[in-house]
Amino acid sequence: MKCLLTLIFLSLLRPPLQAQSWTMQNVGFQKIGADPFKVSIVDANVAWTIGDYHLGEQVDREFSKTIDGGISWQAGTLPVPANYSCVSVCAIDENIAYIDCYQATAPFGGHVYRTLDGGTTWNETGANVIFTDPASVCDGIYFWNAAEGFAFGDPVNGEWEMYTTADSGNTWTAVPAENIPDAAANDWAYPKSYTVIDSCIWIGSHQGYIYKSMDRGMHWTSVQLTDAGFVQPVFFSDKKTGIAIGYSWSTGALNYFRTSDGGDTWTAFVAGGRPYFFFTAIPGTNYLVSCEDNVIDQEGGSSYSADTGKTWIPIDTIGDGCDYGYFWVTFHDINTGYATGFVNADHTGGIFKWNPGNLGIHEIKTAGELKVYPNPSSDVVEVSGDFSFSSQNLLRVFDMNGKLHKEIQLDGEKEFTLNVSDLQPGIYSISVIASNEVSQSKFIISR
């Protein structure tokens, strides 16, 4: 895992460190090299996480859960075979949870396990039925409730491996191959590349495809993003509005895409500020939160967007040599979120809980474009917008490379003058976050 992250993270300039918005908690893992991977949040009190290790280590895998909102975590052992890597966890409540895993070296294969007693015992579901081919690689699971679930894996003989269950995994049914578009040559998925909202599932792939099902995995369509590279994170704020990141192995570039029609079409865009590689949508809002590990000669950290990915605001930064980092982030609502990270040598740390209220706005609505004139301009622009201004409003100006040039706290004006004489000629984006609304526009400086 850490080797893969080292390959894909890029070094970019970062804004100054801001107030810490995460509180480190002790996940309770005892194995050396154990680090939490994914988190499944049930509600404000209950969450589960699983641990992953350097591939090939002959050690037990661990899980941990909290039932008191992260005040304490109780760890336990998973029955994952040696050489298997944990993939994902899906919790139903404090007693019922599912995890999956795959063998890290050929022959591959996969297993799904279930607990009904809070993790005291785990039993395999689908044994000798799902992910039995030597080429099978399990990529993820999701359960809508204690009975109905979905599992998927990399293509085998050109066909994606997908299963559904309606009885808690006691029986699994393969999704018919004719219901799934054929896989492209050398295509596969990454364990962090899928998202689920209600009955909809989206999966990103190595060859730049996004697969979509609207009926809990029974039927699928696909679309290939132009020049996307390897599509890993795919997240949706609702069933229409989504964002995806592609990574080009040849150039090292990160490519950003947005959709407003549920993933039928995607448009490339340039993000203002810095979105980190792993990110999530906060349900019920236009917020996205991103995070990243720190690696040699690079900086990690976390940031958020209040406008569904158009502009990004730093939360914190992690420099090289720091003893913590973020692997993954997920939110249940605006107040409840967790990021995973390193477990220290003394077995402390591993989980970071979001401190509610730091974003300052509980739901962001798009308020339309700002009025910016004259446009083009040379030295001064007049800015106005169709929303209520307050003393908490923030104005931000980014260039097209995502560099933040101005951040100004407004004083309640409905119209204001912005001096741009210090900016070089070019195209800039401008946004104002006001109350629970955000408005944006672009302007040109020409001299």
C-alpha positions in Angstrom: 0.0 0.0 0.0 2.6 2.5 1.0 4.8 1.7 -2.0 1.8 2.3 -4.3 1.0 5.6 -2.6 4.7 6.7 -3.0 4.3 6.2 -6.8 1.2 8.2 -7.2 1.5 11.1 -4.9 2.8 14.3 -6.5 4.7 17.2 -5.0 2.9 20.6 -5.3 3.3 23.9 -3.5 1.0 24.2 -0.5 -0.6 27.2 1.3 0.3 27.8 5.0 -0.7 25.4 7.7 -4.1 26.1 9.1 -5.8 25.2 12.3 -5.9 21.5 13.1 -9.2 20.0 12.3 -8.5 16.4 13.1 -8.0 14.7 16.5 -5.8 11.7 16.6 -7.3 8.6 18.3 -5.8 5.2 19.2 -7.1 2.5 17.0 -5.7 -0.2 19.2 -3.8 -2.3 16.6 -1.0 -4.5 18.1 0.8 -5.9 15.1 3.9 -4.0 14.0 3.2 -2.5 10.6 -0.5 -2.5 11.1 -2.2 0.6 9.7 -6.0 1.2 9.3 -7.2 1.2 5.7 -10.9 1.9 5.2 -13.5 3.1 7.7 -17.2 2.3 7.6 -19.3 4.8 9.6 -22.8 3.7 10.8 -23.8 6.8 12.8 -22.3 9.4 15.1 -21.3 6.7 17.6 -20.5 3.6 15.7 -17.7 3.1 13.1 -15.5 0.2 12.1 -12.0 0.0 10.4 -9.8 -2.7 9.1 -6.0 -3.0 9.2 -3.7 -3.7 6.3 0.0 -4.8 6.4 2.9 -5.0 4.1 2.0 -7.6 1.5 3.5 -11.0 2.3 3.8 -10.6 6.0 2.8 -13.7 7.9 0.7 -11.9 10.5 -2.9 -11.8 11.6 -5.1 -9.0 10.3 -6.9 -6.8 12.7 -10.1 -4.7 12.9 -11.3 -2.1 15.3 -14.6 -0.4 16.1 -15.9 2.4 18.3 -19.4 2.6 19.8 -18.8 5.9 21.5 -18.0 8.3 18.7 -14.2 7.5 18.8 -13.6 8.1 22.4 -12.4 4.5 22.6 -11.7 1.8 20.0 -11.7 -1.9 20.6 -9.5 -4.0 18.3 -9.7 -7.6 17.4 -8.3 -10.2 15.0 -9.7 -11.1 11.6 -9.6 -14.7 10.2 -7.8 -13.5 7.0 -5.3 -16.1 5.7 -1.6 -15.3 5.5 -0.6 -13.4 2.4 -4.0 -12.0 2.0 -4.6 -8.2 2.0 -7.7 -6.6 3.5 -9.8 -4.6 1.0 -12.8 -3.0 2.6 -15.3 -3.1 5.5 -19.0 -2.4 5.5 -20.7 -2.1 8.8 -24.5 -2.4 9.4 -24.5 -1.6 13.2 -22.3 -2.2 16.2 -22.8 -6.0 15.9 -23.0 -6.7 12.1 -20.1 -6.0 9.7 -18.6 -7.5 6.5 -15.0 -7.5 5.3 -13.3 -8.8 2.2 -9.8 -9.7 1.3 -7.7 -11.0 -1.6 -4.4 -13.0 -1.9 -1.6 -10.7 -2.8 0.3 -13.1 -5.0 -0.8 -15.6 -7.6 -2.8 -17.7 -7.4 -5.1 -14.9 -6.2 -8.7 -15.4 -5.1 -10.8 -13.7 -2.5 -12.9 -14.2 0.7 -15.8 -12.3 2.3 -16.3 -12.6 6.1 -19.2 -11.6 8.3 -19.6 -11.0 12.0 -23.0 -11.0 13.8 -21.6 -10.5 17.3 -19.6 -7.3 17.2 -16.4 -9.0 15.9 -16.1 -11.8 18.5 -16.5 -14.4 15.8 -16.2 -14.1 12.0 -17.5 -16.6 9.4 -16.8 -16.8 5.7 -19.7 -16.3 3.3 -19.6 -17.5 -0.3 -16.9 -20.1 0.3 -16.0 -22.0 -2.9 -18.6 -19.9 -4.8 -17.2 -16.4 -5.2 -13.7 -15.3 -6.3 -12.6 -18.9 -6.8 -10.7 -18.5 -10.0 -6.9 -18.4 -9.7 -7.1 -15.0 -11.5 -9.8 -13.6 -9.1 -9.0 -10.4 -7.2 -11.7 -9.1 -4.9 -11.9 -5.3 -5.1 -14.8 -4.4 -2.8 -18.1 -5.1 -1.1 -21.1 -3.0 -0.1 -24.2 -3.9 1.9 -27.3 -1.8 1.9 -28.7 -3.6 5.0 -28.0 -6.8 6.9 -29.3 -8.9 4.0 -28.7 -7.2 0.6 -25.1 -6.8 -0.6 -22.8 -6.6 -3.6 -19.2 -7.8 -4.2 -17.0 -7.2 -7.2 -13.5 -8.1 -8.5 -11.1 -7.6 -11.4 -12.0 -9.1 -14.8 -11.4 -12.8 -15.3 -11.1 -13.8 -19.0 -12.3 -10.4 -20.0 -15.4 -10.3 -17.8 -15.8 -8.4 -14.6 -16.5 -10.6 -11.6 -19.6 -9.4 -9.8 -22.0 -11.0 -7.3 -25.2 -10.1 -5.3 -26.8 -11.5 -2.2 -30.2 -11.1 -0.7 -29.7 -13.3 2.4 -26.7 -11.8 4.3 -24.2 -13.7 2.1 -25.5 -17.1 2.8 -25.9 -17.5 -1.0 -24.4 -15.4 -3.7 -25.5 -15.0 -7.3 -23.1 -14.1 -10.1 -24.3 -11.1 -12.2 -24.7 -12.4 -15.8 -21.9 -11.4 -18.1 -24.4 -10.0 -20.6 -25.4 -7.5 -18.0 -21.9 -6.1 -17.7 -19.9 -4.3 -20.5 -16.8 -6.3 -21.6 -13.6 -5.3 -19.9 -10.9 -3.5 -21.9 -7.6 -5.3 -22.2 -5.4 -5.1 -19.1 -8.2 -3.4 -17.1 -8.7 -3.7 -13.4 -10.0 -1.7 -10.4 -8.4 -0.4 -7.2 -10.0 -1.1 -3.8 -10.6 2.7 -3.3 -12.2 3.3 -6.7 -15.9 2.8 -6.0 -18.7 4.6 -4.3 -22.4 3.9 -3.6 -25.4 6.2 -3.1 -28.8 4.5 -2.5 -29.1 1.9 -5.3 -26.4 3.4 -7.5 -22.8 2.1 -7.8 -19.9 3.7 -9.6 -16.5 2.0 -10.2 -13.4 3.5 -11.7 -10.9 1.4 -13.6 -7.2 1.2 -14.7 -8.0 2.0 -18.3 -10.0 5.1 -17.5 -13.5 3.6 -17.5 -16.3 4.4 -15.1 -18.8 1.6 -14.7 -22.3 2.5 -13.4 -25.2 0.4 -12.0 -28.5 1.9 -11.0 -30.1 -1.3 -9.6 -27.6 -2.5 -6.9 -25.3 -4.1 -9.3 -27.6 -6.1 -11.5 -27.1 -4.1 -14.8 -24.2 -2.0 -15.9 -23.2 0.7 -18.4 -19.7 2.2 -18.9 -18.1 5.3 -20.2 -14.3 5.9 -20.9 -12.9 9.3 -19.8 -10.8 10.9 -22.4 -7.1 11.1 -21.4 -8.0 10.2 -17.8 -5.4 7.6 -17.1 -6.0 5.3 -14.1 -9.4 6.4 -12.6 -9.2 5.7 -8.8 -11.4 7.8 -6.6 -14.9 8.3 -7.8 -17.3 10.1 -5.4 -20.7 11.6 -5.6 -22.4 14.3 -3.5 -25.8 13.0 -4.8 -26.9 10.7 -7.5 -26.3 13.4 -10.2 -23.2 15.3 -9.1 -19.8 13.5 -9.0 -16.1 13.9 -9.3 -13.3 11.6 -10.4 -9.5 11.7 -10.5 -7.4 10.0 -13.1 -3.7 9.4 -12.8 -1.4 9.2 -15.8 1.3 6.6 -15.2 3.3 8.0 -18.2 3.3 11.7 -17.2 2.5 11.7 -13.5 -0.4 14.1 -14.1 -3.6 14.1 -12.1 -6.7 14.7 -14.2 -10.0 15.9 -12.7 -13.5 15.2 -14.1 -17.0 16.3 -13.1 -20.4 15.0 -13.9 -23.9 16.5 -13.4 -25.9 13.7 -14.9 -25.0 10.8 -12.7 -21.9 9.7 -14.6 -23.4 9.4 -18.1 -21.0 12.2 -19.3 -17.9 13.7 -17.7 -16.1 17.0 -18.3 -12.4 17.7 -17.5 -11.7 20.7 -15.3 -8.8 22.4 -13.5 -9.2 22.4 -9.8 -8.4 25.6 -7.9 -6.2 25.1 -4.9 -5.0 21.6 -4.1 -7.2 18.5 -3.8 -5.3 15.6 -2.4 -5.4 12.2 -4.0 -7.9 10.5 -1.7 -11.2 12.3 -1.1 -14.8 11.8 -0.2 -18.1 13.7 -0.5 -20.0 14.7 2.6 -23.6 13.5 2.2 -26.2 16.2 2.0 -23.8 19.0 1.1 -21.6 20.3 -1.7 -18.5 19.6 0.4 -15.6 17.4 -0.5 -12.7 16.5 1.8 -9.4 15.2 0.5 -6.3 13.8 2.2 -2.9 12.3 1.4 0.0 10.6 3.1 3.4 12.3 3.3 6.3 10.6 1.5 9.9 11.4 0.9 10.5 15.0 -0.3 6.7 15.6 -0.5 4.0 17.1 1.6 0.7 15.4 2.5 -2.2 16.9 4.4 -5.9 17.5 3.9 -8.1 20.1 2.2 -11.8 20.7 1.5 -14.0 22.1 -1.2 -17.2 23.9 -0.5 -18.2 24.0 -4.2 -18.1 20.3 -5.3 -14.5 20.3 -6.2 -14.0 23.6 -8.1 -11.9 25.2 -5.5 -10.0 23.7 -2.6 -9.0 25.2 0.8 -6.2 23.8 3.0 -7.0 22.2 6.3 -3.5 21.1 7.3 -0.1 20.0 5.8 2.2 17.1 6.6 5.9 17.6 5.8 8.5 15.0 5.1 9.7 13.3 8.3 6.4 13.8 10.2 5.3 10.7 12.0 1.7 10.6 10.8 -0.2 10.7 7.6 -3.6 10.1 6.0 -4.5 7.1 4.0 -8.2 7.4 3.5 -11.1 9.6 4.5 -14.9 9.2 4.8 -17.8 11.1 6.2 -21.2 10.1 7.4 -22.5 13.7 7.6 -21.2 17.2 8.1 -20.3 16.4 11.8 -19.0 12.9 11.6 -15.9 11.9 9.7 -12.7 9.9 10.0 -9.4 9.7 8.3 -7.0 6.7 8.7 -3.2 6.9 9.1 -0.1 5.4 10.5 -0.1 3.5 13.8 3.0 4.6 15.8 5.6 2.2 17.1 4.0 2.4 20.6 0.7 1.4 19.0 -0.9 4.8 19.5 -2.7 6.7 16.7 -4.0 5.3 13.5 -7.4 7.1 13.4 -8.2 10.8 13.0 -11.6 12.1 13.9 -13.0 15.2 12.3 -13.7 18.1 14.7 -17.3 19.3 13.9 -17.8 22.9 13.0 -14.4 23.6 11.4 -15.9 24.0 8.0 -18.1 26.7 9.3 -21.0 26.1 6.9 -23.4 23.3 7.4 -24.7 23.0 3.8 -23.4 24.8 0.7 -25.7 25.7 -2.1 -24.7 27.0 -5.5 -25.9 30.6 -5.7 -25.0 31.2 -9.4 -22.2 33.2 -11.0 -20.6 36.3 -9.5 -20.9 39.4 -11.6 -17.4 40.6 -12.4 -16.8 43.7 -14.5 -15.1 45.1 -16.5 -14.1 41.7 -17.9 -11.4 41.7 -19.3 -9.8 44.1 -16.8 -6.4 45.6 -16.1 -6.2 46.9 -12.5 -9.6 46.8 -10.7 -12.8 44.7 -11.0 -16.2 45.3 -9.4 -17.7 42.2 -7.9 -21.4 41.6 -6.9 -23.6 38.5 -6.3 -27.2 37.4 -5.7 -27.0 36.3 -2.1 -26.8 37.7 1.4 -23.4 39.0 2.4 -22.1 38.7 6.0 -19.0 39.5 7.9 -18.0 35.8 7.6 -17.8 35.9 3.8 -14.6 34.8 2.1 -13.4 35.8 -1.3 -10.7 33.7 -3.0 -8.9 34.1 -6.3 -7.0 31.3 -8.1 -5.1 31.1 -11.3 -5.7 28.3 -13.8 -2.9 26.2 -12.3 -4.7 26.2 -8.9 -2.5 28.6 -7.1 -4.3 30.8 -4.5 -3.5 34.4 -5.1 -6.0 36.2 -2.8 -8.1 35.4 0.2 -10.0 38.3 1.6 -12.6 38.4 4.4 -15.4 40.7 3.4 -17.2 43.1 5.7 -20.8 42.7 4.7 -20.7 44.6 1.4 -23.2 43.5 -1.4 -20.8 45.0 -3.9 -17.1 45.5 -3.6 -14.0 46.5 -5.5 -11.1 44.1 -6.0 -7.6 45.4 -6.8 -6.0 43.0 -9.3 -3.1 45.2 -10.3 -0.6 42.9 -8.6 -1.7 39.9 -10.7 -0.1 38.9 -14.0 -2.2 38.8 -17.2 -4.2 35.6 -17.6 -7.4 33.9 -16.6 -8.5 33.6 -13.0 -11.3 32.0 -11.1 -13.0 33.9 -8.2 -15.4 32.5 -5.6 -17.2 33.9 -2.6 -18.6 31.7 0.2 -21.4 33.5 1.9 -23.6 32.1 4.6 -24.5 28.7 3.2 -24.0 29.6 -0.5 -21.1 29.8 -2.9 -20.9 31.9 -6.1 -18.2 31.7 -8.7 -17.0 33.2 -11.9 -13.9 33.7 -14.1 -12.3 36.9 -15.2 -9.4 37.9 -17.5 -6.6 40.3 -16.8 -5.3 41.9 -20.0 -2.8 44.8 -20.2 
